[in-house]
Amino acid sequence: MTLEKEPIDRQNFIRARQYCTRARDGFRHLLSQTWPGGAARIVLPAYVGYSPLEGSGILDPLNQLEIPYSFYRVDEQLNIDLSSLENELERGEVFSVLAIHYFGGIQPEIAQAKALCERAGAVLVEDCCHCLDLQGQATGDTGDYALFSIHKVLPCDDGGILQRNRDAIDPGPLPASLRATALPTRLWRDALFDAIAERRVDNYHRLNAELRGIDGVTPFWPELPRGTAPLNFPLLIESVDRFDVYKRMRASGVGVVALYHTLVDAIDPGTFPKSHTISRKILNLPIHQDVKGEEAQSIGAALRSALAEVS
Ligand SMILES: Cc1ncc(COP(=O)(O)O)c(C=O)c1O
């Protein structure tokens, strides 16, 4: 027996992460190394956005590499429709499946999705681009690979992570041009994620209380899913044009976004009506760590006056 006095195994209890320029670049690298070619396709959730300015973080790498794809259905909370995923897997030629934890809400079916993938011989890529990096919560540890987007949750302009889990095929080192710079890497390693999550959850509840009683808007989640550190406060604008509300809130200084106001063309409204309903109504209010609790009131007031102006 040889027992070292200190640990020497660099794979033991240490995540295999590569810090990249953006999540989409890590995704492209992964796909370029793992796609078997031909008709082998990746199956995506039917809620993928596009904007003329930013393109599509998910579809662009696939189009660049000319990798075929198809979609599985998601429900009203953007949760995986397991029977639709199963149908897609049964059609064959699937090498990979993408699951997205939208807005930081943990996919309740992620373990079942992983089991379906295993049965079909497909690898699961877990998209944690809207998530923090919380101890014990383990977003990113179920899939064979995981992606994180540093610039979406911490104050920097770029940065992403490609994580390989367990015995998944090693995609090899990122080309030098796709490696992250020092700032996002340092921010991610030093961030107090528990405190950031606490602030975001507190802001979520405060804003939720402000929105109670406002007609024509519905929080996207009936209740904040357990363990969720929300990226933002998603809500549905039911009664008026979402874009009118968006413009007015922007004009009043509130950094709202609409994830995703436009779905990629390949998501057909006839086949995926639930996805299109969400896309038409969604508005995401800021509740990140720089938002101070008392500012929830101002956000609520801005929404009220935007709604009053457009109705
Ligand atoms: C769910 C999701 N995944 C991946 C990405 C891509 O992230 P990044 O901008 O770091 O490439 C985005 C945003 O574009 C996203 O919303």
The ligand as a Gaussian input file, in Angstrom:
#p B3LYP/6-31G(d) Opt

LIG

0 1
 C      -30.362000      30.173000     -21.707000
 C      -29.139000      30.765000     -22.356000
 N      -28.105000      29.959000     -22.653000
 C      -26.980000      30.441000     -23.222000
 C      -26.842000      31.775000     -23.522000
 C      -25.541000      32.263000     -24.082000
 O      -24.755000      32.866000     -23.057000
 P      -23.479000      33.728000     -23.421000
 O      -23.936000      35.125000     -23.713000
 O      -22.580000      33.687000     -22.210000
 O      -22.851000      33.101000     -24.598000
 C      -27.921000      32.637000     -23.271000
 C      -27.875000      34.051000     -23.648000
 O      -27.628000      34.424000     -24.754000
 C      -29.087000      32.130000     -22.654000
 O      -30.135000      32.941000     -22.362000

